[in-house]
Amino acid sequence: MGRLVRALGKVGAGGVVIAALSCTACFPALGVLAAGLGLGFLSQFEGVAINKLLPLFAGLALVVNCYGWVQHRRHWRGLLSVLGPLGVMLTLYPLWQYGWSTNLFYASLVLIVGVSFLDLIWPPKQVCALSDKMSGAS
């Protein structure tokens, strides 16, 4: 089950980044990056990527990261892993009208990629439930 959760987390994080790279009009800095990486053809899918794929992948990443937070009980790591997708979702829906929401979106993307990279090089270890019960009893 742990491998499936890690794989789904990576799919969610990668999907958010790819969907964001396809929206050159919404996020000009990502459009330049996409063109530099040879992904300029993604701009033709801008409407689908922003309206359907980005919320889908951000929601997937949010659900998987919440599950991982509960499973591993590493609170700082769990909070950081949830803040990225939550920031993307907030930017897409209630905060889109504000000028500073683009900066929040970029920061959320950096946080998603950073936490995903951290998870690759330093995977979390599950806290043993038995040791928690024993330490709480003493």
N, C-alpha and C positions, 0 to 999 in steps of 0.2 A: 504494500500500500504506500510505503514511503517513497518508492521510486516513481510511482504514478503521480503522487502529489508534487514531487520535485519537477517531473516532466511537464505537468500541467502549469506549474508556476512559470517555467521557462517559456512555454508556449504563450501564456498570457503576456509576459513581459516582452517577448519578441513581437507578438502581434500588435501590441500598443506602439512600439517603436516603428514598425513597418507601416502601420496605418497613419501614424503621424508624419512620416516621411512623404506620404503621398499627397499631403495637403499643402501645396506650395503657396496658395493664396492666403490661407489662415496663418501659417507659421513660416514666414520668409526665411528664417535662419535654417530651418529644417529643409526647405526647398533647395537652398544652396548646397547643403550637405548631401541631399539625395542626388542632385545633379552631379556633384563631384564624385559620388560613388557609382555613377552610371545607372541610377535608379529614377531618372527623369521620366521614364515612361509611366511611372505610377501616378503621375498627376492626372491622367485621364480617368482614373478611378477615384477622384477626390470626393465626390458626393457619397459614394458607397462607403468609402473608408471612414469618413468623418461621422456620417449618420448611423452606420450600422456596425462596421468592424471595430472602430475605436471603443465605443461603449461595450461591445461584446467582449473584447479582449481585456479591457480594464475591469469589467465586472468579474470575468474569470480569474484574473490575477487577484482581485480583492477577496473573492471567496476562498481561493486556495491559500492565500496568505493568512486570512483569518483562521482557517483550519490549522495551518502550520503553527500559528501563534498559540492556539489552544493545545495542540499536540505537544509542542516543545516547551512551552511555558518560559520562553526567554523574552521578557517583557520589552526591553529596549529594541531588540531585533524585531520582535513582532510589531511594535509600534512603527518602526521605520518601514517595514515591509507593507504595512497597510496604508501609511500616509501617501505613498506615491500613487497607487491606483485611485485612492480617494480624492487626491488633488486633481487627477485627470477627470474623474467623473464630475467633480464640482465645477471645474473649468468648462466642461461641455454643456452643462445644464444651467444651474442658477447663476453662475458668475460670468458667463460669456459676454455680457454687455459692458463690463468694466475694462478699462484699458490695461490695468495691471494683471488681468487674468492670463494674458499670454506669458508673462514672466512666471506666474504660478504653474502654468502648463509645462514650461521648459524645466523648471525646478523639479516638478513631479516626474518628468521623464528621466532626468538625471538621477533622481532618487531610485526609480524603478530599476534602471540599468545598474546603478551602484550596488543596490541590495542584491540583485540577481548575480552580479559578479562576486560579491562577498560570499554568497551562498555556494558558488562554485569552488572558491579557494578555501573556504572555512565553513563547511556544512555544520548546521546546528546539531547538537546531541540532545536526545530526549532525556528529560529529568525523570528519574525512576520514581514511580508513584509510591512504592513501598518505603523508600527512604524518606519521602515527604511525610508519610503517615507516622513513621517512627520518630522523626525529628519534631513533629508537632505534638507527639505524646510526651516527650521528655521536657 
